[in-house]
Amino acid sequence: MARDTGHRSAPTGPQAGYTVFARRYRPQQFGELVGQEAIAQTLVNAIRSGRMAHAYLFTGPRGVGKTSTARILAKALNCVRGPTPEPCDQCESCRAIALGEDLDVVEIDGASNNRVEEIRELRQHVQYRPSRSRFKIYIIDEVHMLTTAAFNALLKTLEEPPPHVRFIFATTEVHKVPATILSRCQRFDFAGIPSERIVERLHLIAQREQIEAEEEALALIARRAAGSLRDAESLLDQVLAFGSGKVTAAEVRQLLGLADEEHVGRLAEALLAGDAGRALASLRETLATGAQPGEVLDQLLEYWRDLLLVRVGAEEGLVFSAFWRPVQKRQAQECTVEQLLAAMDVLSQARLRLRTTTHARVLLDMTIVRLCRLADLLPVGELLAWLKKSASEQGSQCASFGSGPVRGGGSAPQGPARRPESRPVGVQRARPKPASDASADPAPCADPPAPQQPPTVPLALTPQSLAEVWHRALQLLGPIFNHHLQNARVQMVGPNALVVVFDASYNTAKEAQAYCEERTERIEEVLRQVTGSSVRVRYAWNEPHASTAEAAAPRRNAQEHPLVQEALRLFNARVASMDPGFGTVVSDEDEHVSGAEPDRQPD
């Protein structure tokens, strides 16, 4: 285990010589690395076989040993007995590297030395040999913070450095390192340290420091560290400063803002029972003990994770203590996997939103109520399947929109069968009331039926069938279109062309015209279903006129217009109808000229 080298400056006060656990128990040998045995073994074998690379890249989360491994590797290369996989930690070089004071091992902070000027200076110093050691070693921490220009300046030196130079890079965000740098390094990925290994390390530190620590307290610290040994050691230091010299679970919860397991268990019991009032009251009691909303959500998520593991038969790695195991087994059997996953999804989404909201308590109350209402929700897929079935049944029972009770004695369509063991989250239940008695009166069609299908035999569009075609089209278009077209009239201006005329005397005419113009493709598609052929639809505007006599004069003048007369002669046509704003000329061969398109002028 890590050894306290004792090479520190003499204390000048009661606390001047104190060193935090994260520094005092930093690994000094490859064998002391916690949770990184594969990386340690690879480096040891490389040193023994003399297959050392000129550049290494250590990547992984914070506090897992990247910088410590870099220092151990530097000691292994420059130890007086080296290169050796077991540095002596006694020679002047090993002691200076451990304290970060060796002139030949340069540690650079990539965040504060990220400009190209610093890298150019490094390139100038690389050519000089080390002052007393075997290698000149550059350790660049957080290397991803270097600028693009700095990375480019480092490329050539990194690929072909002098034989006396070694580079060791460390980063927590390897995706920000250019591929040109990655290809020139041997990459080692450091994994997060399991909680069990962190607890073992904390036990060892407590024994060496002669500290009494509860097992549950160390487990709480390890879980809070989330795989970072350095964070766990710092938290242990903090708890010791907070308490009276003994590390207890109560002190850890109070310091970290965690809720007691008993409070979390009662809250979970109320949530699973669907009792929102009792759940909110339990939440209020929990927060009154000093627990933070974010920590409560995290603990609830851990509780539901335990339920999920118990439900699927994987009880290893449960978070809550063994006292809750019988309760969790009973609760897990009363839920389905889908329900547990849905609750975990609600909790994780709330935890994510909590980071950006200023109303943490409101968000927490919403989450509690939503979890209590999971029993009243249906999966989206199940509800959609029922809606399709219901629509088809109603379409066969209801003759048209607004019809009376269903004839033939059929009952209203039943909702989807509720699975007794499953009440997963989805869409709020919206089921029709089932018939209570088979002899009861048939239920009427409560919702509009599905649009009727067009006739099997298309109805050709002719002046004689225009009214019937338009009537069928309006039935298919539905009530909204009918509302907008109730004050409009349609005229046929050709074998496959219609003009919808809106009367300007109505206040809603312009709104109706705009609505229909935006949905012209829908109207044309319905007309194609009715007639069996493509039909073009255009729109015209009928301005109000003072009297019939005044309106007849412009019509006569328009009919006597030279252009109209020439059109009649050329197409051997006659005037079928003429209204203000548009006119129609129909030839005997069904050729037409539509006044509804004012941009088309006869030659």
PADREN-267791 format. One record per residue (C-alpha): x, y, z; residue in one letter. Coordinates in steps of 0.5 Angstrom, whole numbers, plus 500, padded with zeros to 3 digits. Each point is the difference from the previous one (the first is absolute). Layout:
XYZA ...
END
This chain:
500500500M 502507499A 506502505R 500507503D 507502497T 501506506G 504504495H 495507502R 502506502S 500501508A 494503503P 499507503T 494499503G 495495503P 497499493Q 506502496A 502493499G 493496498Y 500497493T 493498498V 498492499F 500501492A 508502500R 502496506R 498494498Y 501501492R 503493497P 507500499Q 501493497Q 496497494F 498495505G 496505504E 496502495L 492499501V 496497495G 505501494Q 504493501E 499499492A 504507499I 505499505A 502493498Q 501502492T 504506502L 504495505V 501495494N 502506495A 506502505I 502493501R 501498493S 502507498G 495502495R 498507503M 497505496A 502507499H 493502501A 494498504Y 493503501L 496498507F 492502499T 495498505G 495504505P 503504506R 503497506G 502493497V 507501500G 503503493K 505505503T 502495505S 501495495T 504505496A 505501506R 501493502I 502499492L 505506501A 503497506K 500493497A 504503494L 505505504N 501496506C 508498501V 498493500R 496501494G 497499495P 496496505T 493498502P 501501507E 503507501P 504500507C 496507503D 507501503Q 505503495C 500507499E 496500493S 494496503C 499504506R 501507496A 495497495I 495498505A 500507503L 499503493G 507503501E 505497494D 503504495L 500495495D 492498501V 496506498V 493500501E 496505496I 493502501D 496500494G 495505502A 504505501S 506499495N 496499494N 503505495R 504498495V 506505503E 500495506E 501494495I 505503496R 504501506E 499493502L 503498493R 506504501Q 502497507H 498493497V 507500497Q 504501506Y 502494504R 497498507P 505504506S 501493504R 494495498S 500495494R 494503497F 497507499K 492498502I 495505498Y 493499503I 495504498I 493500504D 493502496E 504500494V 493501496H 500507502M 506501495L 498505494T 500497493T 506504499A 504497506A 498493498F 502501493N 507503502A 501494505L 499495494L 507499497K 503500507T 495495502L 501495495E 508500500E 502503506P 508499502P 501494504P 501503506H 493502501V 493497502R 493503499F 494498505I 494504499F 494499504A 493503499T 492499502T 497501493E 504496495V 495502495H 503507499K 507498499V 501500492P 501493497A 507502497T 502500508I 497494501L 503496495S 507502503R 499497507C 498494503Q 493501503R 498497507F 493501502D 499500508F 494497502A 496503506G 501496507I 495496502P 497502507S 502493503E 507502499R 499507502I 497498507V 506495501E 505506499R 496504505L 501494505H 507500499L 501508501I 495500506A 505494503Q 506504499R 497506503E 497496506Q 493503498I 494496502E 495500494A 493497498E 500495495E 493504497E 504506501A 506498495L 495497495A 496507500L 507503498I 502495495A 493501497R 500508500R 507499497A 497497493A 507496499G 505506502S 505497505L 502507501R 493503501D 499495505A 506501504E 499508500S 493498503L 502496505L 505506502D 494504500Q 496496505V 505499505L 501508500A 492500501F 499495505G 503498507S 506495497G 495494499K 497499493V 493499500T 494499495A 496505503A 506505500E 501498493V 493501498R 499507503Q 506503497L 499497493L 492502500G 498493500L 493497503A 500494505D 498494497E 494499504E 497507497H 502497493V 497494501G 493503503R 500505494L 501494495A 494496504E 496506499A 502501492L 498492499L 494501503A 498506496G 498504506D 502507498A 498503506G 504495505R 506501495A 500507500L 500500508A 505495500S 504505495L 499506505R 503496506E 506497496T 502507498L 499503507A 506496502T 504504495G 500495494A 501504494Q 495499494P 506497495G 502495505E 493498501V 499499493L 507496500D 498495505Q 493499498L 503498493L 505495504E 494497503Y 496499494W 507497497R 500495506D 492498498L 502499493L 506496502L 496496505V 494499495R 505497494V 504496505G 506504501A 501501507E 507501500E 503508501G 493502503L 501507503V 496500506F 501496506S 498493501A 495502505F 496502494W 500494496R 494497502P 496506499V 503501493Q 499493498K 492501502R 500506496Q 504498494A 495494499Q 494505500E 503504495C 502498492T 506501497V 497506496E 497503506Q 507501503L 503502494L 495505499A 501503507A 507500499M 500504494D 495505503V 505501506L 506501495S 497505496Q 498504506A 507499503R 503503493L 495506500R 501501507L 507503498R 497506496T 494502504T 499505506T 494496503H 503494502A 495498505R 494501495V 504496495L 500495506L 493500502D 498499493M 504494499T 497497506I 493501498V 502497493R 503494503L 494499504C 496500493R 503495497L 495495501A 495505496D 504500494L 500495494L 506499495P 499504493V 501493496G 494497504E 496506499L 501501493L 498493499A 493501503W 499506497L 501497493K 495494502K 495505503S 500505493A 499493496S 494498504E 497507501Q 501501492G 496493499S 494502505Q 499508499C 497501493A 502508500S 503505504F 494502505G 496494500S 496497505G 501494505P 504494496V 495495497R 500493500G 501499508G 508500500G 503503506S 505506500A 507498499P 504498506Q 506503502G 507496501P 500494505A 504502506R 505496502R 500499507P 507499501E 502506496S 499508500R 505503496P 501507499V 498503493G 494504498V 494501505Q 495495500R 494503496A 495494499R 493500498P 495497506K 499493498P 493497500A 498498507S 494495497D 499496494A 493502500S 501507501A 499505494D 505501495P 505505501A 500506495P 506502496C 503505505A 505502495D 500502493P 501494495P 506499496A 499503493P 496496495Q 503497494Q 499502493P 495496496P 503494496T 497503494V 503507498P 495505499L 503504493A 500508501L 495503495T 495506501P 494495502Q 504497505S 504506503L 495500506A 501493502E 507500499V 501506504W 495497505H 504494501R 507504500A 497504506L 498493504Q 507498499L 503507502L 497500507G 496505504P 506505500I 500501493F 493500500N 500506504H 504504496H 497498493L 493501503Q 499507497N 504498493A 498497494R 503496495V 500501492Q 503495495M 505504495V 502494496G 500492500P 505500506N 500507503A 496503505L 499507503V 498501507V 497507501V 500504506F 494505501D 503506503A 494502504S 502495505Y 505503506N 503493500T 501499493A 507502499K 502496506E 496494497A 504501493Q 507500504A 498494503Y 498496494C 506503496E 505497505E 497493499R 499500493T 504494499E 495496505R 494503496I 503497494E 501493503E 493499502V 497502493L 505495497R 497495505Q 493502498V 501501492T 506495499G 504505496S 504507502S 496506501V 503507501R 497505505V 500507499R 497506504Y 497506498A 497506504W 493503499N 499507502E 493502502P 497505495H 494505500A 494497496S 499495495T 499505495A 507503501E 503493500A 497498494A 503506496A 507498501P 499493498R 497503493R 506504499N 505494502A 496496495Q 500505495E 508501501H 504499493P 504495504L 495496502V 496500493Q 507498497E 500494505A 493498499L 502500492R 507496501L 497495504F 493499497N 498501508A 494503503R 500504507V 497495505A 500505506S 503507502M 501503507D 504506503P 507498501G 500494495F 497497494G 500494496T 500498493V 498493498V 501497493S 496495497D 507495500E 500502508D 506504499E 500506505H 502507502V 500501508S 499507502G 502498507A 508500498E 501507498P 507500498D 498496494R 498504495Q 498498493P 505502494D 
END
